[in-house]
Amino acid sequence: MSRTLLGTGEARAVAALQARPGAGAGDVVLGFFPEQDEEIAFVAEELAREYQDAKQSGRAFSAAALVRKNRHSPVLAAALEERGVPYEIVGLAGLLDVPEVADTVAVATMLVRPDDAAAALRILGGPAVGLGLADLRALAARASNLRGSAAAAPRDQEPEGPQEHLHAQLARLVSRAEEIASNTDRPEGLTDALADLDEPERYSDEGLARMHDTAAKLRWLRTHSLGKRLSDVFADIIHVFGIRTEVLARGSATGAVHLDRLLEEVAAYPGASLDGLLSYFDLARAFEDGLTPGTVAVKEDRVQILTAHKAKGLEWDTVAVLHADAETYKAKTETFLTFTRYLPTDTFGDPDVYPVFAEVENRTDFERRVRPG
């Protein structure tokens, strides 16, 4: 492929890629699929076959699946999970979408951002707590009551005269403005309602028991964990909510790899604020590779799923490049390769100039498609 795309000889604008010492001949397989689901199934089946062959023969298993964006990772991960193939999503943005990691981060969010409805609903409505819709509605109504308790306070009897009525209105407006100016707290959310359930008849018996249990766990974490190092806070969350036990009980070939990866990311964070760490996670989701550590260690016991950008300079025995089409990999930035209108007019048609452009463009595509030695 290197010779076909880039040519041979001393006239090459960039040096040829060199195979690692002892590397044998490789195979390149191209597949065209009408639907993404078919591509995912094919890649997962091939990697499963490679994994089983390596396992039976006792040799090391080295494989990677390269995607364009981290959001493409969970679909392939689910397909590998179904086939019993261990995998690891490399990169913080993709890691945050793994269910057990997302649950852990959601609990951390509830500890310091009680108004975050998405995090609370993930825990309360998900497998961790399992509240029904009726209990969730009742809890949301309780949160609404907490938010509106001050506004719903009964007013004094209205004065009769118009001038007295105007003075009373102005006094109320001034009082309300002072209240707003002095109130820096976030509005009450589902987590606040969980700590102050009010009338028990609002909820089902089973739902009430689960809410009391969850509130007790959050209260314990706030009391005993928030003063610790961030890595210890997350370790306590995983332990108190039984997240690692739940993951291991699934019998997944991947095990608790992603929880360990999360703890590594938390330990590497330079700050000490949990709220700051959660903001860092939000940025990682928004900008994907922008906040991902630059080094990736090749491992020989699982399929590593990562972006093509992070795979630069790395080698595996088997590499699958997903969604390798012109739309997915189209240029997103303005460069001399994509904006030729900025080139001097005297370069057009110059045989010494255009081969260089084609060489560099082909080299970039080649590096993405061929990673093994």
Secondary structure, DSSP 8 states (H G I E B T S, - for coil): -HHHHH--STT-SS------TT-----------SSHHHHHHHHHHHHHHHHHHHHHHT----EEEEESSGGGHHHHHHHHHHTT--EEE-SHHHHTTSHHHHHHHHHHHHHH-TT-HHHHHHHHHSTTT---HHHHHHHHHHHHHHHHTTTTS------SSHHHHHHHHHHHHHHHHHHHHH--S----HHHHHH----GGGS-HHHHHHHHHHHHHHHHHHHHTTTS-HHHHHHHHHHHTTHHHHHHHTT-SSTTHHHHHHHHHHHH-----HHHHHHHHHHHHHHGGGGS-S-----SSSEEEEETGGGTT---SEEEETT-STTTT---S--TTT-GGGS-GGGTT-TTTHHHHHHHHHHHHHHHH----
